[in-house]
Amino acid sequence: MAMIAAGVRRKFGLILSGIAVGAAYGLFLRMGSQIFPRGSTFAVMTVGFILFLPLAIGFTSVYITERREPQSIGMWLLISCAAVLLVILGTVLVVWEGLICALMFAPIGLVAGMIGGLIAGFFLRSRQRHASYTPLACVMILPLLISPFEERVLARREVRGVENVIEIQAPAATVWRNIERVPEIRAEELQPSWSHRIGFPNPSSRHSRHG
């Protein structure tokens, strides 16, 4: 019984280590966008970070685990999902992402993470787990290579000006009195909305200090 318990603890620790490495890697890259907010390498709203980062997280977590001991396909999916979820939860806890953004990203991230985990698992299974860490390093650096390339090739910026003119038949003092301060919006004036239920703030009044 002691040997069985030791084996279970060892396997559990191995799985946790794979999840921890994958999650730490994901949080480290996500922290780069906080340190270098204007850099293209760590740009968050890119295909490199939205798709390839969770894929790399899933790949990393399963690669670390499977290389040391074979796991089932179901375990690959569980490990990769757990690592991606830890990264999402971590970004929310440290206020790098809002809850709404995290919930919107979660389905994409989990699917991409599971794909990465399956790729790592089948790759190592085909090599009888004798592969080096070189493929892992290549996948881990992939999001950092794709994001700058994506910005240079796909990004297109346009600057346009739009002007609207409305003529109001009233003295300037009367117009200013009606636009300088928005009256307080009462709770009973607000209609039920799903956006407010999921966390978006209710509108209130905004007082202008410019005159």
N, C-alpha and C positions, 0 to 999 in steps of 0.2 A: 504493500500500500504506500509506503514511504517513497518507493521508486516511482510509482505512478503519479503521486502528488508532485514529486520533483519534476517529472516530465511535463506535467500540465503547467506548472509554474514557469518552466523554461519556455514552453511554446507560447504561453500568454505574454511573457516578457519579450519574446522575439517579435510577436505581432505588435505589441505596444511600441517597441523601438522603431519598427518600420513606420508606423503611423506618426510617431514623434518626429522622425527625421523629415518625412514628407511635409508635415505641418510647419516645422521650423524653416524649411526651405521656402515654402510659400509665403510665410510671414516676413522672412528676410527680404524677398524680392518686393513684396508689397510695401515694406518700410522704405525701400529705395525711392518710391514715388513721393514719400513724405520728405525725404532728405533732399531729393532733386526734383521738385515739383514742375520745373520747366524743361527738364531733359526729356528727349524722345526715347531714351533707352528704357525708362521706367514709366512711360506713359500708360495710364490705367485704361482709358477708353480706346483700346486698340484690340485687334484680333489676337495679337500676341499675348495680351494679358487676359482677355475674356475667355479665349478658347485654349490657347496653348499653355498658359500657366496652370490651370487646373489639370490639364492632361499630363503635364510634367509632374505635378504633385502626386497624382495617382500612380504614374510610372515609377517615381522615386520610392514611394512607400512600399509598393509591391516588390520592386527590384531588391530593396534592402532585405525584405523578409524572405522572398522566394529563393534568393541566392544562398541563404544559409540553411533553409529547410523547406521542402516542397509543401505547398498549400493547395487547397481545393479552389476551383473557380469561384465558388461562392465566397470563399474567404478573400480572394483577390478583390472582389467587388466590395466586400465589407471594409477591407483595409483602405482601399482608395477613397470610398465615400467618407469614412471617418476622418481621414487626413484633410480632405477638402472642407468638411464641415467644421473642423477645428480652426482652419484658416478663416473661414467666414465668421465664425463666432469670435475669434480673436480680433478681427478688424472692427467688429461692432463694439466689443468691450473697450478697446482703446480709442474709439470714436474716429477711426479712419474711414469708416463707412456708416451711413445711416441704415436703420433697420429696413426701410423700404427698399433701398438699393440692394441690400443683402438678400432680401426675400426674392427680388426679381432675378438676381444673379444665380441663386441657389440651384434651380433646375438645370441651367446651362452648365454650371460648374460641376455638379454631380455627374451628369452624363459624360462630360469631357474627362473627368477624373476616372470614371469607370472604364472608359475606352483606353486611357493611359495605363490603368492597372492591368487590363486584359492584354495589351500589347507587351508589357513587361513580363507578365506571367508566361505567355506562350513563347516569347523570345527565349526566356531562360529554360523553359521546358524543352525547347528544340536543341538547346546547347547542353542539356543535362546539368544545368546550373554551373557550368565551368566558364562562363563568360567573365571578362574582366570588368572593371568599373568604367572603362572608356565609353561604352554606349550610354551609361548613366550620366556621365559628365556631359556628353553631347546633348542629351535630352534636357538636362537641367539648364543649359545655357541657351537653349532654343528660343524661349520667350524674349530674351534680351537681344537676340539677333533679328527676330522678326519685327519687333516694334519699331526700331529706327528705320528699317527697310520699308515698312508699311507707310510710315509718315512721308518718306521721300518720294515714294512711287505713287501712292494712292491719294494722299492728302491734297486737297485743292481749296485754296482760300479765295473768296471773293468779297469785295467791299462794295456795298450798294447803299445808296441814300434814298429814303422815302420821306416825302413831305406831305402832310395833310393840313389843309387850311379850312377852318370853320369860322364863318363870320357870325358874330352874336350882336344883335341890336340891343345893346345895353351899355351904360357907362362903365368905364374900366374899374371903378371902385366896386360896383355891384358884381361884376364878373369875378374880381379877385376875392371878394368876400365869400363867394360860393365854391372857389377852388382851393383856397389856401388851407382849408381844414375840412377833412371828411368827418361827418358826424359819427359818433359812436354807433357801431353795428350791434344791435341787440341780438341775444341768442334766439329769440322767437322769430327773427327775420330770416334765419338761415334754414335752407331746405335740407332734408336728409341727403347725405352724399357718401358713397363708398370711399371716396378719397379721404374724408375726415375720419371714417371708421378705422382705416389702416394706418393712421398716424399723421397725415398732413394737417398743419395747424389751421384753425378757423380764422377767417379774416376778421380784423378789428378795425380800429380807426388809425389813421396815420396823420400826425400833426406836422405840418410844414413849418420850418423855422426861417424860411427865406422870405424876405420882403424887400 
